Structure formats: C-alpha cells, structure tokens
Amino acid sequence: MLKTCIRLVLIPTWLTSGADALTIYRIGGSSLPVPELAEGVEFVQLDWEEVESAQHGQVELLKIDGDFIEPEQLDPSVNLTPRLKERGGRVQTASRLGWQPSGDTEAVLWDEDIETVFLGDGHWTTSGINARNKSLVFEFGGNFTVERIKFYPRERFEEERFLQRFMIGISDGNPLKEGTREYTAGARGSFLDFDIVHQATENTTSVVELELPPVPILRMLFEAQENTQGIWEIAEFEIYGKGFTPTARYVSN
C-alpha cells in the first residue's frame, strides 16, 4: 500500500531586540536531513508522536509513524467485536436504568469460543432488567464503514436454536440528527435513535450474515425478541469493517 509522507513546517516570526528572529518547526520527516538555513535561523524537529493532552494536543483515529500519519484502516478479515475496547469502543446493553456497560453475560458473544453461548430464553424480562427485547449497542470508537455482521448458534443446535425475530439499526452519531431517526431504544431518559437497515420476523436461517450500507457508522443496534416457539442462542456475534475512517484529527501541542 502506498503511504503518503506528510511533513508540516511551521514558520513563526517575531521581533527581538530590533531584529527579526526566525524559528522553523518541522513535524514529521525525522529521517530527513536538516534543511540548509540562513544564518540566525533556528530549526526544531518534532515527531508526530509528541502529542500531550495536557498541552492541548490530540490524536483521533490516526496511525502514527515517524515519517507519516494516516487515518485508521479496518482489515475486512478481522472480527472487530472482541477488539472494540482496545480501539476505544464499547458495548452497552439495555437495562431498567437505561444503557449500561455490557457484562459477563454478554461477553460470551465475543469471547471467540463457539462453545459458550448467550441463551435467548427471555431471562432479561424477569431478571430486574424489565426489557421486552434483548438490546445491545456496539460503539466503534469513531465513524467507520462496517461492511457486514454475522451471528450463529453452536453447530449442533443449528436446526433448532436459530433467531427468528431481530432488528439491526445504525447511527453516525451526528447530534443534529437526534430525534429524526426512525427507531428509538433505551429507558429512563437514556435514549439512542437509529436508522433500521435489517428487520426479520420469521427468520429460519441459523447462520445469519448481513451486509450493511456503505456509510459511516459510529454505533450499531442489535435487538432481538424471544422466539415464538423454543429458545434461540448465539455463540458468536461478529462484525467486520473495511477501508479508512472518513474523518481523523491531529492537533499539535
């Protein structure tokens, strides 16, 4: 992959003792030689990594190397779900108090062990959560193109524990759109809204694989109801993305 080398040169000028003094700052390109400068000109080399929040520096969704910066890129072959936290994302679940961090009960969905499962037996309706549906929100830590999702039961239960009724919603997180999206989920003043991209009421497929629209997605809703007959289970819930994040941010100290 071709990488573009980006170097930022800042040339502040100020007056001292009646004479012009010049300092040139270069960010990145540390492997390059020091440029030829006129007498009295100071040169300061800075690295892209020299960013501190205490000095108002900020890096968002960028990969930093000595000679270049580039927006974060998703590998379409890598399941994002077990890696959300390390990428600055998270998973929330609906509760009677609103949206809460997911716990051990939900963690089996992304523990990469196909023998541990989340059982769709309706326990969330009687365990104090007071929720009709099982709802999860996957937050990606930034806007990315999420290409597809995949979920499935254990192989030996494929014929009987498939998920019949579910919904998938997406949001780019734009606060100006809040209240205008077609579906709202949450409780007690903790609400999030989504555009619905998939909805099933009579699914009989055990291994569900769905493509998502090629638009930036900050968070995704998964909402499931109890089956009309029998229970469902999910061994793993996988999410795959591709391409660069459409926006990134670099603020020097």
N, C-alpha and C positions, 0 to 999 in steps of 0.2 A: 504494500500500500504506500502511495506517495504521501509524504508528510511535508507540510509547508513550514519552513523555518520563519518564525516571526521574531523580529527584534524591535524593541521600542526604544527610541532615542529621545530623551528629554533634554532641552537646552534652555535652562533658566538663566536669566541675565539680571544682574543688579549692580548698583553703583557702590563702590567703596573707595574712600579717600580720593574722590575726584576722578577715579579711573574706572573703566569698565572691567568687571571680573566675570569670567565665564566658566561654568561647570557643565560638562556634558555627562549625563547619566545614560547608560545602556542597560536595558533589561533583556536578558537572554543573550544567546550568542557567546557564551563564556569561552567556547573553544576557538573563537576568532581572535586574531591579533589585535592589540590596542591600536586604534587609528592614529595616523600622524596628526598632531595637533600643533597649532601655533603656540608660540611662547606665552606662558602665563595662563593657558587654558588647562583646567583640571579635568581629568577623566575618572569616572566612577563606574565600575562594573557591578551590576546587580543580577542575581539569579531570579528566575521565575518563582522559585520556592520560597524566597524571602518575603513571605506574607504573614503578618501577625494581626489577629483580630483586635488586639489591644491598641494597635496603631491604625485601626480602621481598614486594614487590608482584608480582602475577601476573595475566595475562590469558590465558584459554584459550577459543578458538572463539567469540570475540566480535567484532562490528563496533562500532567506537567512533566517535561523533560528538561534537560539542561539547555537545549537549543530550540525547543518548540513547545507550544501549548496547542491542544486541540480539544474539541468537545468530546465528552464521553461517548463511547460507541458500544452498542449491545451486540453480543455474539448470538446469532439466531439458533445456535445449537445448545446454548446454556440455559438451564431452567433457573429463572430468576427467583422463584418463590423462597427457597431456603437461603437466599443471599440478599434479601431485601434489607435486613437490618444493617448489614455491613455497607450497603450502598446508601444509607441514610433514609431508607424507607421503613415501613412497619405494616402490621396487620391489626385491624381493630374488629371487634365483634359487638353486635348489638346487645344491650342489656336494659334492665328497667331504669337504669340511671343514664341511659344514652350510650354513646360509643365509648368502649373501654378497650384497653390493650388486650390482645388475644393471649391465651394462657396455654397450659399443658394440654388441655382438652383439644384445642385446635391445632397444636403443634404437630400432631401426628399426620396432618395433611401435607406437611412439607419436610418431614424428617428423613426423606429418601429411603424409607423402609416400607416396602409394599405389603408387609405383613401386619403393620399397625394401621388401624382404620378409625375414622370418625363415623359413628353409627347414627343414621338418620331415623331414630326411633321416637322422636318427639320429646326427648328428655328436657330440652330447653324450654318447653312450655310449662313444665311443672317444677322446675328447679329454682324458682325465685326470679328467673330472668323475665318472665311474663312476656314472652315474644311468640307470636304465631309462627314466624318463619325463622330459619337459621340464616343469619345475615353476617357477611364478612366484607370488610373493605380493605383492599390491598392498595397501599400507597407506595409509589415508586421512588420517592425522593427527588423528583423532577419530572418534567414532561418528556416522555419517550414514545416512540412508535412501538406499541405492543402488538405483535403480529398474530399470536394465537394463544389459546388456552387448551388444556387437556386435563380431564379427570376421569377416574375409573375405580371400580371396586377391586378386591382381590380376585385373581383369576378363577378360583374355584366357586365364586359367587356371582360370576358374570351374568348368568341366566336368571337370577332371582333378586339381586340387590342393586339393580340399576336405579338411577334417579329419574323419577317421572316428571316432576314439576320444578322448574328453576328459572331464574332470570339473571341476565348479565347486563350491567349498566356501566357507563364510562363518564368521566368528567375531566376536563382540562384544568380544573381548579380556578378558573377565572372568576374572581368575586363579582364582577359586573354581570355575570350570567346567573348568579344565585337567585333562586325563586322562579326561574324561567325554564329550567329543565323539566322533563316530563314526569319524573318519578322522584319522590322524597322518601328517605328512610331515616329512622332514628327515633328518639324519645326524649321527653323532658327538656326540651329546648336545645337538644344536641342533634341537629338535623343536617343531612347532606343530600344534595339532589344530583340526579344522574339522567343521562340520555340512555334509553333502553336500546340495546343492539341485538340481544337474543332473548327469546322467551319461549319456553316449552311447557306444554300442559299434558302431553301424552307421550313423552319420550320412552322408547323401549330399547335404546342403544346403550350398551354397557360402557363402552369406551367412547366418551364424548370429546370430540376435538372440534373447536370452533375458531374461525378466523375473525379478527376484529378489524374495524375500519382503519385505514392508514392515516390516522390523525393523532396529534399529540395527546397523550393520556397521563394525567397525574395520579388519578386513583380509579379503581375499578370495584364495582359492587358485585358480589355473588350472593344471591338469595335463593334459598330452597325451602320448599314445603314438605310436609310428610307425604309419603306415597298414599294413594287411595287404598292400596292393599299391600301388606307387607312393609318391610323396612328397606331403606337404602343405606349404602355405605360408600365412602370414598377413601381409598388407600393413599392416593397422592393427588394433589392439585397442582398442576404445572403451568407456568406462564413463560412465554418466550417472546423476546423482542428483537428488533433489528435496527441497524442504522445509527446515525448520530442523533444526539439530543438537538432539537431545533433551536434552543437558546442556551447560552452559557455566559458566565460572568467572571471577570477578573478586575479587581480593584487593588492597586498597589498601596503600600503603606502611606 
